[in-house]
Amino acid sequence: MVARKFMIHHQNSNFDIDYDTEDGFEVFKFQLFSLTAVPPEEQKIYAIDDNRIVSDDSDLVAISDKLRLVSIEDENPNPNLDSTTIQSDEELARMLQQEEEALMFQQLGVSEDSRRFEQQIRPHVDQVLLYEDSRRQEAARKTVPVEKLEEKALVALAKEGNLNPSKNEYDHAFLLQLLFWFKQTFKWVDSPPCEGCGNETTNQGMGVANSSEMAYGASRVELYRCNICSRTTRFPRYNDPIKLLETKKGRCGEWANCFSLYCRSFGYDTRLILDFNDHVWTECYSVLLGRWMHLDPCEGIYDTPLLYEKGWKKKVNYTIAIAKDGVYDVTKRYTRKWHEVLSRRTLTTESSASKVLANLTRELRRNLTSMISALEERDRNEIKELEKSQLSQENDSLSLPGRLSGDKEWRTLRSEIGSDSLSSSSCPVRVCIDEHVSRIYNAFSPLVSHLAEFSSKHKALEALHFIRTVLIDLKKSPFKTRRVVIDSNLIRELLPSFNPMLDALSLESKVETNGKVEICLGDNIPVKASLALPVMFHALDDVIYHIKLCDNFNKSHLSWPLLKLNRICCGSVLASGEELPFGIATSAFDGTRMSKWEEPNGAKGCWLIYKAMNSQVYELCSYELMSANDAPERDPKDWVVEGSDDGGSSWRVLDEQTRQTFGSRFQRKAYKVKLQGFLANVFRFRFLAVRDGQKNSRFQIGSVDLYASSNVNQKPLS
């Protein structure tokens, strides 16, 4: 129910807004976004009476009815100090005092002798220099499906609306695809399978490396005895990454070693990160971000430096970055508890450690005189960044996972078990880049209408399966020069009604003089076809499914959900929560089965708000939900669909469903909206329960499609 009305003052304008106590503060902020265009993550709300900051539901209950909304960007006079780095003077003073005390105790109890500290680092310096060898780099590049990763990188950018990325944007996206590919390619080894029969083995201790193993830096060899045939299997711990390109297996040392070689092979400035608490990973310099970026190949996680302290519960002490041009202490990037970390840094004093790193850096830069100035400038910028990170409150609400790589028992012994995913308790407003989905759905109408008028059900299905084989051939062809040539009477007959589908895929057809039909790219942006083809396959499969269900396949019986006309697209989305990075809210609208929206805490209730582009109004007449790829217990069971005609200030119930079940994965269920005739510019799904909320805390949905009545004027698709 509506508990209160508020008057919001923003930039010399006043707005009236209703606050529903059941909605929560995040929905209230979305209402403000609808009225003022200030995104929720940039909003700062004050009570006009006493200038108190409003930060949650309880504040709204306690204050007067008059509020003032300020954008963080407008309020913050210092662009270098964002809202995530602002702490109170009291907090800052306390932190500095704790740091001083930790340094004082360290000076009293820690030796100046730095030999043990240097001994842990120096072997890795030689290892990193192997990445500069052209032979190793060439061998690494030959093992990578470069064109596939290029396409995936461009598709990832296109999903964010970026069809013409800069070189820096592309390089950043390619690096992430390289990380994801490596995660799928390299194998983790707890205990290797028996080389004789393939069964499980048990560790028998260490063996002596032979000459062929030593040739690739395997000074340590683990021995394993087969539990069935008693054969001994050797597991050499190779340090030369060129050998790891062949074996493609190991633990974190091998993973980071090999992945770092891959990064250097594609031209990224790369560091091997040595954590003295027994872990290794990689950093690469992102020109796009203007800073070093954390990449953990074992976990497939990037730019999440607090993973170890916050997720794995590691007691960080020394985290050292080793590169071809220097050795750096980057511990501050990986902790928000520096004063605690100082108390654990007992190998040598801070000044002695700094001298060791400075000496190693001078050695590595001895022959880099032309680059010294640029390197020193980058060093200074990084020092500023690391100091600033200690004041950051960014991602405080982010739930970071425990370790995922390695046997569960082994992870438990290391006290690195935590949650099983990277999740966020809230999400920003995201824009749906899904116009191509609606265009593809619309393109089926002329084709299916043609088939219904001139073909039997059997012939129609035959034609659709033929089209599917054509699309498969197109998908298999190189994405930059996508092209097929078809010699078939069927394709010539279907061409007039098939061309709208090709246009939706950014493809075009040409009839050659010999009668063959060539299908090729329609413009100079190949990624458009790459983005649309998966949607087309899944939509085609759905059309085939619905035609098989038809008792009477003729033109008079063609209707929704067979023909998915007037799909609403290009809006913005806000959700109660989302799973990062692959379960974000817009994944519900991208038209493919390969993604989903996942709400980590949604089993007992969550919501998804869709705001139409440019406040366009629609009469919602129907919608479809599709179950996701796994975990049926997370499927929606009860929900309410609501609409708002005032940007989310007030709501009308459009439809309610209870006790719904999805019988299979990727199953689509279609629903007619019960309340017709209501024009809305914002729609809200309140998912009240999942299939099994007793054993599961999560909610997920594969897709959400909203369909408008055809009698309402809509902005035409370009």
DRENDREN-387807 format. One record per residue (C-alpha): residue number from 1; residue in one letter; z negated, y negated, x. Coordinates in steps of 0.05 Angstrom, whole numbers, plus 5000, padded with zeros to 4 digits. Layout:
% DRENDREN-387807
(NUM,A,(Z,Y,X))
...
***
This chain:
% DRENDREN-387807
(1,M,(5000,5000,5000))
(2,V,(5010,4928,5021))
(3,A,(4943,4902,5047))
(4,R,(4960,4832,5070))
(5,K,(5014,4779,5076))
(6,F,(5023,4742,5141))
(7,M,(5058,4677,5159))
(8,I,(5091,4682,5228))
(9,H,(5108,4619,5267))
(10,H,(5163,4628,5319))
(11,Q,(5205,4574,5353))
(12,N,(5194,4520,5300))
(13,S,(5207,4569,5243))
(14,N,(5160,4604,5195))
(15,F,(5170,4675,5167))
(16,D,(5132,4712,5112))
(17,I,(5117,4785,5124))
(18,D,(5080,4840,5086))
(19,Y,(5035,4887,5126))
(20,D,(5028,4958,5100))
(21,T,(4965,4991,5128))
(22,E,(4999,5059,5129))
(23,D,(5055,5036,5174))
(24,G,(5018,5018,5237))
(25,F,(5025,4963,5288))
(26,E,(5091,4988,5318))
(27,V,(5126,4982,5251))
(28,F,(5096,4912,5242))
(29,K,(5127,4893,5309))
(30,F,(5194,4921,5287))
(31,Q,(5189,4878,5224))
(32,L,(5180,4818,5270))
(33,F,(5240,4841,5311))
(34,S,(5283,4844,5247))
(35,L,(5263,4773,5229))
(36,T,(5262,4739,5297))
(37,A,(5306,4783,5343))
(38,V,(5248,4787,5394))
(39,P,(5245,4862,5415))
(40,P,(5177,4895,5406))
(41,E,(5167,4905,5480))
(42,E,(5176,4830,5492))
(43,Q,(5130,4806,5436))
(44,K,(5064,4771,5447))
(45,I,(5026,4755,5383))
(46,Y,(4970,4705,5375))
(47,A,(4924,4686,5319))
(48,I,(4937,4612,5305))
(49,D,(4864,4597,5287))
(50,D,(4831,4619,5353))
(51,N,(4891,4637,5398))
(52,R,(4866,4709,5402))
(53,I,(4918,4761,5426))
(54,V,(4936,4812,5372))
(55,S,(4948,4880,5404))
(56,D,(4933,4934,5351))
(57,D,(4918,4949,5278))
(58,S,(4845,4929,5283))
(59,D,(4864,4860,5307))
(60,L,(4909,4850,5246))
(61,V,(4852,4868,5200))
(62,A,(4803,4820,5233))
(63,I,(4845,4757,5240))
(64,S,(4870,4704,5192))
(65,D,(4937,4705,5157))
(66,K,(4972,4658,5206))
(67,L,(5003,4685,5270))
(68,R,(5044,4657,5327))
(69,L,(5098,4699,5360))
(70,V,(5120,4685,5431))
(71,S,(5172,4721,5473))
(72,I,(5143,4744,5540))
(73,E,(5205,4718,5575))
(74,D,(5194,4648,5545))
(75,E,(5120,4649,5559))
(76,N,(5121,4673,5631))
(77,P,(5137,4616,5678))
(78,N,(5142,4662,5739))
(79,P,(5202,4709,5733))
(80,N,(5177,4750,5792))
(81,L,(5112,4767,5756))
(82,D,(5126,4806,5692))
(83,S,(5077,4827,5638))
(84,T,(5067,4895,5670))
(85,T,(5036,4865,5733))
(86,I,(4987,4817,5701))
(87,Q,(4914,4835,5710))
(88,S,(4852,4795,5697))
(89,D,(4819,4757,5755))
(90,E,(4758,4801,5746))
(91,E,(4798,4865,5753))
(92,L,(4835,4839,5814))
(93,A,(4770,4817,5848))
(94,R,(4738,4884,5835))
(95,M,(4798,4921,5862))
(96,L,(4799,4878,5926))
(97,Q,(4724,4889,5937))
(98,Q,(4732,4964,5930))
(99,E,(4789,4963,5980))
(100,E,(4748,4924,6030))
(101,E,(4690,4972,6023))
(102,A,(4736,5032,6033))
(103,L,(4766,5001,6096))
(104,M,(4696,4987,6123))
(105,F,(4674,5059,6114))
(106,Q,(4739,5083,6145))
(107,Q,(4728,5041,6208))
(108,L,(4658,5069,6215))
(109,G,(4676,5142,6207))
(110,V,(4749,5152,6228))
(111,S,(4775,5162,6299))
(112,E,(4827,5117,6332))
(113,D,(4861,5180,6359))
(114,S,(4928,5185,6322))
(115,R,(4956,5248,6354))
(116,R,(4944,5293,6293))
(117,F,(4976,5241,6248))
(118,E,(5038,5236,6291))
(119,Q,(5043,5312,6299))
(120,Q,(5051,5319,6224))
(121,I,(5109,5270,6222))
(122,R,(5150,5279,6285))
(123,P,(5183,5347,6268))
(124,H,(5211,5317,6204))
(125,V,(5243,5260,6243))
(126,D,(5288,5310,6278))
(127,Q,(5302,5344,6212))
(128,V,(5325,5279,6179))
(129,L,(5374,5265,6236))
(130,L,(5410,5329,6218))
(131,Y,(5434,5294,6154))
(132,E,(5477,5248,6196))
(133,D,(5520,5304,6223))
(134,S,(5591,5298,6195))
(135,R,(5601,5374,6195))
(136,R,(5539,5385,6152))
(137,Q,(5559,5328,6105))
(138,E,(5629,5355,6096))
(139,A,(5601,5425,6082))
(140,A,(5554,5395,6030))
(141,R,(5609,5356,5994))
(142,K,(5653,5418,5988))
(143,T,(5600,5454,5946))
(144,V,(5595,5398,5894))
(145,P,(5638,5395,5831))
(146,V,(5651,5321,5843))
(147,E,(5699,5308,5785))
(148,K,(5651,5339,5735))
(149,L,(5593,5297,5760))
(150,E,(5637,5235,5759))
(151,E,(5654,5249,5686))
(152,K,(5582,5261,5668))
(153,A,(5561,5197,5702))
(154,L,(5613,5157,5664))
(155,V,(5594,5190,5598))
(156,A,(5520,5174,5610))
(157,L,(5539,5101,5620))
(158,A,(5586,5101,5560))
(159,K,(5528,5126,5516))
(160,E,(5493,5061,5535))
(161,G,(5555,5020,5516))
(162,N,(5580,5011,5587))
(163,L,(5653,5031,5589))
(164,N,(5671,4991,5651))
(165,P,(5613,5000,5700))
(166,S,(5608,4964,5766))
(167,K,(5607,5004,5830))
(168,N,(5532,4997,5835))
(169,E,(5522,5021,5763))
(170,Y,(5568,5080,5775))
(171,D,(5536,5099,5841))
(172,H,(5467,5098,5808))
(173,A,(5491,5142,5750))
(174,F,(5527,5191,5798))
(175,L,(5463,5199,5839))
(176,L,(5425,5220,5776))
(177,Q,(5479,5270,5757))
(178,L,(5476,5298,5828))
(179,L,(5401,5307,5818))
(180,F,(5410,5344,5751))
(181,W,(5465,5388,5780))
(182,F,(5423,5406,5841))
(183,K,(5364,5424,5795))
(184,Q,(5409,5474,5759))
(185,T,(5441,5501,5823))
(186,F,(5384,5511,5872))
(187,K,(5334,5568,5858))
(188,W,(5259,5567,5865))
(189,V,(5227,5625,5902))
(190,D,(5157,5649,5889))
(191,S,(5169,5718,5916))
(192,P,(5241,5741,5929))
(193,P,(5269,5801,5891))
(194,C,(5277,5865,5931))
(195,E,(5342,5864,5971))
(196,G,(5350,5938,5956))
(197,C,(5336,5948,5882))
(198,G,(5324,5877,5856))
(199,N,(5253,5891,5831))
(200,E,(5191,5848,5841))
(201,T,(5158,5845,5909))
(202,T,(5088,5830,5937))
(203,N,(5073,5786,5996))
(204,Q,(5054,5824,6060))
(205,G,(5042,5766,6106))
(206,M,(5084,5735,6161))
(207,G,(5136,5766,6207))
(208,V,(5171,5746,6271))
(209,A,(5236,5708,6264))
(210,N,(5298,5741,6295))
(211,S,(5351,5703,6334))
(212,S,(5398,5691,6274))
(213,E,(5340,5663,6234))
(214,M,(5316,5619,6291))
(215,A,(5387,5592,6298))
(216,Y,(5376,5556,6231))
(217,G,(5305,5532,6245))
(218,A,(5268,5589,6211))
(219,S,(5206,5592,6255))
(220,R,(5168,5623,6197))
(221,V,(5188,5686,6161))
(222,E,(5150,5713,6101))
(223,L,(5151,5789,6088))
(224,Y,(5151,5820,6019))
(225,R,(5143,5894,5999))
(226,C,(5180,5921,5938))
(227,N,(5134,5945,5883))
(228,I,(5182,6003,5867))
(229,C,(5220,6026,5928))
(230,S,(5173,5999,5982))
(231,R,(5230,5965,6020))
(232,T,(5212,5902,6060))
(233,T,(5249,5838,6042))
(234,R,(5249,5779,6090))
(235,F,(5244,5707,6067))
(236,P,(5261,5661,6126))
(237,R,(5238,5588,6115))
(238,Y,(5302,5555,6140))
(239,N,(5298,5483,6163))
(240,D,(5372,5470,6176))
(241,P,(5402,5445,6111))
(242,I,(5470,5474,6127))
(243,K,(5440,5543,6118))
(244,L,(5407,5522,6053))
(245,L,(5477,5504,6026))
(246,E,(5490,5578,6032))
(247,T,(5424,5609,6009))
(248,K,(5411,5557,5953))
(249,K,(5338,5577,5948))
(250,G,(5269,5561,5972))
(251,R,(5207,5521,5955))
(252,C,(5196,5446,5955))
(253,G,(5210,5440,6030))
(254,E,(5278,5472,6024))
(255,W,(5294,5435,5959))
(256,A,(5280,5366,5987))
(257,N,(5313,5382,6053))
(258,C,(5378,5406,6022))
(259,F,(5380,5352,5967))
(260,S,(5369,5297,6019))
(261,L,(5430,5323,6056))
(262,Y,(5471,5319,5992))
(263,C,(5448,5247,5981))
(264,R,(5468,5226,6051))
(265,S,(5534,5264,6044))
(266,F,(5553,5218,5986))
(267,G,(5533,5155,6024))
(268,Y,(5465,5140,5995))
(269,D,(5411,5111,6040))
(270,T,(5362,5169,6038))
(271,R,(5291,5185,6059))
(272,L,(5254,5250,6063))
(273,I,(5185,5238,6033))
(274,L,(5128,5277,6065))
(275,D,(5064,5282,6026))
(276,F,(5007,5307,6069))
(277,N,(4979,5344,6009))
(278,D,(5035,5396,6014))
(279,H,(5095,5369,5976))
(280,V,(5163,5340,5997))
(281,W,(5215,5301,5958))
(282,T,(5269,5248,5966))
(283,E,(5278,5173,5959))
(284,C,(5345,5138,5955))
(285,Y,(5359,5064,5957))
(286,S,(5389,5041,5891))
(287,V,(5431,4979,5901))
(288,L,(5431,4972,5825))
(289,L,(5355,4968,5822))
(290,G,(5349,4932,5889))
(291,R,(5295,4981,5912))
(292,W,(5279,5051,5935))
(293,M,(5278,5103,5879))
(294,H,(5236,5166,5876))
(295,L,(5275,5232,5863))
(296,D,(5241,5299,5859))
(297,P,(5295,5354,5860))
(298,C,(5245,5410,5845))
(299,E,(5225,5377,5779))
(300,G,(5291,5343,5763))
(301,I,(5252,5278,5754))
(302,Y,(5270,5209,5780))
(303,D,(5239,5140,5787))
(304,T,(5170,5166,5766))
(305,P,(5128,5156,5828))
(306,L,(5061,5165,5792))
(307,L,(5081,5236,5773))
(308,Y,(5036,5267,5827))
(309,E,(4973,5225,5818))
(310,K,(4976,5218,5742))
(311,G,(5012,5282,5722))
(312,W,(4994,5333,5776))
(313,K,(4925,5303,5788))
(314,K,(4939,5302,5863))
(315,K,(4890,5268,5909))
(316,V,(4941,5226,5946))
(317,N,(4925,5208,6018))
(318,Y,(4987,5198,6062))
(319,T,(5057,5193,6034))
(320,I,(5107,5179,6090))
(321,A,(5181,5162,6083))
(322,I,(5226,5187,6140))
(323,A,(5297,5161,6148))
(324,K,(5350,5156,6202))
(325,D,(5329,5084,6214))
(326,G,(5254,5084,6208))
(327,V,(5189,5116,6186))
(328,Y,(5148,5082,6132))
(329,D,(5081,5089,6097))
(330,V,(5099,5086,6023))
(331,T,(5033,5114,5995))
(332,K,(5022,5052,5953))
(333,R,(5084,5069,5912))
(334,Y,(5052,5134,5891))
(335,T,(4982,5111,5872))
(336,R,(4946,5061,5828))
(337,K,(4880,5079,5861))
(338,W,(4890,5052,5930))
(339,H,(4816,5041,5944))
(340,E,(4803,5114,5928))
(341,V,(4862,5136,5971))
(342,L,(4835,5096,6031))
(343,S,(4771,5138,6029))
(344,R,(4814,5201,6038))
(345,R,(4856,5175,6097))
(346,T,(4814,5205,6152))
(347,L,(4864,5228,6204))
(348,T,(4862,5161,6240))
(349,T,(4849,5088,6226))
(350,E,(4899,5046,6188))
(351,S,(4917,5005,6249))
(352,S,(4929,5067,6291))
(353,A,(4973,5098,6236))
(354,S,(5013,5033,6232))
(355,K,(5025,5035,6307))
(356,V,(5051,5106,6304))
(357,L,(5100,5089,6249))
(358,A,(5122,5025,6285))
(359,N,(5136,5064,6349))
(360,L,(5175,5118,6313))
(361,T,(5215,5064,6277))
(362,R,(5231,5030,6343))
(363,E,(5256,5096,6372))
(364,L,(5302,5107,6312))
(365,R,(5329,5036,6314))
(366,R,(5342,5035,6389))
(367,N,(5417,5039,6379))
(368,L,(5422,5001,6314))
(369,T,(5420,4930,6342))
(370,S,(5474,4904,6294))
(371,M,(5434,4926,6234))
(372,I,(5363,4906,6255))
(373,S,(5363,4840,6217))
(374,A,(5384,4872,6151))
(375,L,(5334,4930,6160))
(376,E,(5277,4883,6174))
(377,E,(5293,4842,6112))
(378,R,(5293,4905,6070))
(379,D,(5226,4925,6102))
(380,R,(5195,4858,6083))
(381,N,(5220,4864,6011))
(382,E,(5191,4934,6006))
(383,I,(5123,4912,6032))
(384,K,(5122,4858,5977))
(385,E,(5142,4910,5925))
(386,L,(5088,4959,5946))
(387,E,(5035,4906,5944))
(388,K,(5059,4884,5875))
(389,S,(5058,4956,5850))
(390,Q,(4982,4958,5858))
(391,L,(4976,4904,5804))
(392,S,(5025,4938,5757))
(393,Q,(5004,4965,5690))
(394,E,(5073,4992,5675))
(395,N,(5077,5060,5642))
(396,D,(5002,5063,5629))
(397,S,(5017,5095,5562))
(398,L,(5066,5145,5592))
(399,S,(5043,5218,5592))
(400,L,(5066,5250,5657))
(401,P,(5075,5325,5665))
(402,G,(5039,5373,5710))
(403,R,(5079,5412,5760))
(404,L,(5136,5453,5729))
(405,S,(5165,5486,5791))
(406,G,(5134,5550,5816))
(407,D,(5095,5608,5787))
(408,K,(5042,5588,5736))
(409,E,(4987,5624,5773))
(410,W,(5006,5589,5838))
(411,R,(5008,5521,5804))
(412,T,(4940,5535,5772))
(413,L,(4909,5552,5840))
(414,R,(4935,5486,5867))
(415,S,(4905,5449,5806))
(416,E,(4974,5421,5790))
(417,I,(4979,5446,5719))
(418,G,(4984,5393,5665))
(419,S,(5026,5380,5604))
(420,D,(5097,5409,5604))
(421,S,(5137,5347,5593))
(422,L,(5149,5273,5608))
(423,S,(5134,5236,5544))
(424,S,(5122,5167,5518))
(425,S,(5075,5147,5461))
(426,S,(5123,5092,5441))
(427,C,(5195,5072,5453))
(428,P,(5235,5008,5456))
(429,V,(5287,4987,5405))
(430,R,(5351,5025,5424))
(431,V,(5422,5010,5402))
(432,C,(5465,5068,5375))
(433,I,(5531,5073,5412))
(434,D,(5562,5118,5358))
(435,E,(5623,5083,5328))
(436,H,(5665,5140,5356))
(437,V,(5624,5190,5315))
(438,S,(5641,5155,5249))
(439,R,(5714,5148,5270))
(440,I,(5718,5223,5283))
(441,Y,(5686,5240,5216))
(442,N,(5735,5194,5180))
(443,A,(5794,5223,5217))
(444,F,(5784,5291,5184))
(445,S,(5801,5264,5115))
(446,P,(5877,5259,5123))
(447,L,(5881,5326,5159))
(448,V,(5838,5365,5109))
(449,S,(5873,5331,5051))
(450,H,(5940,5352,5079))
(451,L,(5917,5423,5088))
(452,A,(5887,5426,5018))
(453,E,(5952,5401,4988))
(454,F,(6002,5445,5025))
(455,S,(5962,5506,5050))
(456,S,(5919,5562,5026))
(457,K,(5848,5569,5049))
(458,H,(5869,5622,5099))
(459,K,(5926,5579,5127))
(460,A,(5880,5518,5131))
(461,L,(5830,5557,5173))
(462,E,(5886,5583,5217))
(463,A,(5910,5512,5228))
(464,L,(5841,5486,5245))
(465,H,(5829,5543,5295))
(466,F,(5896,5526,5327))
(467,I,(5874,5453,5333))
(468,R,(5811,5477,5365))
(469,T,(5850,5514,5420))
(470,V,(5889,5450,5433))
(471,L,(5825,5411,5441))
(472,I,(5796,5464,5487))
(473,D,(5858,5458,5532))
(474,L,(5849,5382,5532))
(475,K,(5776,5389,5550))
(476,K,(5793,5435,5608))
(477,S,(5845,5387,5637))
(478,P,(5823,5335,5689))
(479,F,(5787,5280,5652))
(480,K,(5823,5223,5689))
(481,T,(5892,5250,5671))
(482,R,(5877,5290,5608))
(483,R,(5942,5320,5582))
(484,V,(5971,5381,5548))
(485,V,(6042,5399,5525))
(486,I,(6050,5442,5463))
(487,D,(6112,5477,5437))
(488,S,(6094,5497,5366))
(489,N,(6123,5485,5297))
(490,L,(6052,5481,5270))
(491,I,(6033,5422,5314))
(492,R,(6097,5386,5295))
(493,E,(6082,5397,5221))
(494,L,(6010,5374,5228))
(495,L,(6024,5315,5273))
(496,P,(6024,5259,5222))
(497,S,(5955,5280,5195))
(498,F,(5930,5301,5264))
(499,N,(5945,5233,5297))
(500,P,(5883,5199,5267))
(501,M,(5840,5252,5302))
(502,L,(5875,5239,5367))
(503,D,(5866,5164,5358))
(504,A,(5791,5175,5346))
(505,L,(5791,5213,5413))
(506,S,(5828,5156,5448))
(507,L,(5887,5202,5456))
(508,E,(5959,5196,5434))
(509,S,(6018,5243,5420))
(510,K,(6089,5238,5443))
(511,V,(6147,5282,5419))
(512,E,(6192,5298,5477))
(513,T,(6268,5304,5472))
(514,N,(6262,5380,5474))
(515,G,(6216,5379,5414))
(516,K,(6152,5394,5452))
(517,V,(6091,5352,5436))
(518,E,(6053,5318,5493))
(519,I,(5981,5297,5481))
(520,C,(5952,5250,5533))
(521,L,(5904,5192,5544))
(522,G,(5917,5133,5499))
(523,D,(5888,5079,5543))
(524,N,(5862,5067,5614))
(525,I,(5789,5085,5599))
(526,P,(5787,5161,5605))
(527,V,(5713,5165,5590))
(528,K,(5725,5149,5517))
(529,A,(5757,5217,5507))
(530,S,(5702,5251,5548))
(531,L,(5650,5219,5504))
(532,A,(5685,5237,5439))
(533,L,(5709,5308,5452))
(534,P,(5641,5343,5444))
(535,V,(5631,5306,5378))
(536,M,(5699,5328,5354))
(537,F,(5684,5401,5370))
(538,H,(5619,5401,5332))
(539,A,(5649,5364,5273))
(540,L,(5708,5412,5272))
(541,D,(5662,5472,5271))
(542,D,(5625,5441,5213))
(543,V,(5690,5429,5174))
(544,I,(5711,5502,5186))
(545,Y,(5642,5525,5161))
(546,H,(5648,5484,5096))
(547,I,(5719,5507,5082))
(548,K,(5696,5579,5088))
(549,L,(5645,5564,5034))
(550,C,(5696,5534,4987))
(551,D,(5713,5577,4926))
(552,N,(5770,5531,4907))
(553,F,(5803,5498,4967))
(554,N,(5846,5444,4937))
(555,K,(5851,5369,4939))
(556,S,(5811,5358,4876))
(557,H,(5751,5394,4906))
(558,L,(5747,5355,4971))
(559,S,(5682,5316,4975))
(560,W,(5621,5304,5018))
(561,P,(5594,5340,5059))
(562,L,(5662,5370,5076))
(563,L,(5691,5300,5083))
(564,K,(5640,5257,5118))
(565,L,(5665,5188,5099))
(566,N,(5629,5122,5104))
(567,R,(5580,5142,5157))
(568,I,(5536,5083,5177))
(569,C,(5539,5068,5252))
(570,C,(5525,5018,5308))
(571,G,(5454,5001,5285))
(572,S,(5390,4997,5325))
(573,V,(5334,5048,5324))
(574,L,(5259,5047,5334))
(575,A,(5215,5109,5333))
(576,S,(5141,5124,5333))
(577,G,(5151,5160,5400))
(578,E,(5203,5196,5441))
(579,E,(5211,5246,5498))
(580,L,(5237,5218,5563))
(581,P,(5291,5222,5587))
(582,F,(5328,5272,5543))
(583,G,(5295,5265,5475))
(584,I,(5304,5192,5461))
(585,A,(5311,5164,5391))
(586,T,(5386,5149,5393))
(587,S,(5400,5222,5409))
(588,A,(5392,5234,5335))
(589,F,(5456,5193,5322))
(590,D,(5503,5214,5378))
(591,G,(5540,5268,5338))
(592,T,(5530,5326,5385))
(593,R,(5488,5389,5387))
(594,M,(5473,5379,5460))
(595,S,(5418,5328,5447))
(596,K,(5359,5315,5400))
(597,W,(5305,5265,5384))
(598,E,(5237,5294,5402))
(599,E,(5170,5262,5384))
(600,P,(5115,5290,5429))
(601,N,(5060,5276,5378))
(602,G,(5100,5280,5314))
(603,A,(5078,5346,5283))
(604,K,(5028,5313,5237))
(605,G,(5071,5252,5222))
(606,C,(5122,5207,5256))
(607,W,(5176,5157,5236))
(608,L,(5246,5134,5253))
(609,I,(5273,5066,5232))
(610,Y,(5347,5049,5230))
(611,K,(5367,4976,5226))
(612,A,(5439,4962,5206))
(613,M,(5483,4921,5253))
(614,N,(5485,4846,5238))
(615,S,(5439,4857,5177))
(616,Q,(5497,4889,5139))
(617,V,(5473,4918,5073))
(618,Y,(5490,4988,5049))
(619,E,(5477,5030,4988))
(620,L,(5452,5095,5019))
(621,C,(5481,5151,4977))
(622,S,(5468,5213,5021))
(623,Y,(5445,5237,5089))
(624,E,(5447,5299,5132))
(625,L,(5395,5328,5180))
(626,M,(5411,5380,5232))
(627,S,(5360,5426,5264))
(628,A,(5354,5423,5340))
(629,N,(5370,5475,5392))
(630,D,(5303,5511,5396))
(631,A,(5231,5515,5373))
(632,P,(5237,5523,5296))
(633,E,(5164,5506,5290))
(634,R,(5183,5433,5306))
(635,D,(5233,5427,5248))
(636,P,(5218,5375,5194))
(637,K,(5188,5403,5130))
(638,D,(5165,5344,5088))
(639,W,(5193,5273,5091))
(640,V,(5205,5208,5055))
(641,V,(5267,5163,5061))
(642,E,(5257,5089,5048))
(643,G,(5301,5028,5047))
(644,S,(5287,4954,5058))
(645,D,(5329,4894,5037))
(646,D,(5288,4843,5076))
(647,G,(5291,4869,5147))
(648,G,(5232,4917,5140))
(649,S,(5181,4871,5108))
(650,S,(5178,4913,5044))
(651,W,(5202,4983,5027))
(652,R,(5230,5023,4968))
(653,V,(5228,5100,4966))
(654,L,(5300,5126,4963))
(655,D,(5287,5201,4970))
(656,E,(5231,5251,4981))
(657,Q,(5235,5323,5004))
(658,T,(5181,5376,5011))
(659,R,(5178,5448,5037))
(660,Q,(5246,5445,5070))
(661,T,(5265,5499,5120))
(662,F,(5323,5507,5168))
(663,G,(5345,5579,5173))
(664,S,(5380,5573,5240))
(665,R,(5391,5528,5299))
(666,F,(5442,5472,5290))
(667,Q,(5440,5481,5215))
(668,R,(5460,5420,5176))
(669,K,(5426,5405,5109))
(670,A,(5456,5353,5063))
(671,Y,(5416,5311,5013))
(672,K,(5437,5264,4958))
(673,V,(5393,5202,4953))
(674,K,(5354,5202,4888))
(675,L,(5348,5126,4880))
(676,Q,(5419,5099,4876))
(677,G,(5442,5026,4872))
(678,F,(5392,4996,4922))
(679,L,(5424,4955,4977))
(680,A,(5386,4958,5043))
(681,N,(5395,4934,5114))
(682,V,(5339,4977,5144))
(683,F,(5324,5051,5130))
(684,R,(5262,5090,5149))
(685,F,(5248,5165,5154))
(686,R,(5175,5182,5150))
(687,F,(5169,5254,5172))
(688,L,(5103,5278,5144))
(689,A,(5098,5350,5168))
(690,V,(5135,5402,5210))
(691,R,(5146,5475,5198))
(692,D,(5084,5495,5237))
(693,G,(5037,5439,5255))
(694,Q,(4979,5486,5270))
(695,K,(5008,5515,5335))
(696,N,(5052,5457,5354))
(697,S,(5042,5382,5365))
(698,R,(5116,5363,5368))
(699,F,(5171,5341,5321))
(700,Q,(5246,5346,5335))
(701,I,(5311,5336,5299))
(702,G,(5382,5350,5325))
(703,S,(5418,5296,5286))
(704,V,(5412,5246,5229))
(705,D,(5474,5220,5193))
(706,L,(5470,5166,5140))
(707,Y,(5526,5157,5089))
(708,A,(5539,5095,5047))
(709,S,(5570,5089,4979))
(710,S,(5644,5072,4983))
(711,N,(5637,5017,4930))
(712,V,(5599,4971,4978))
(713,N,(5638,4927,5026))
(714,Q,(5627,4949,5098))
(715,K,(5648,4923,5164))
(716,P,(5712,4962,5182))
(717,L,(5712,5007,5243))
(718,S,(5755,4980,5299))
***
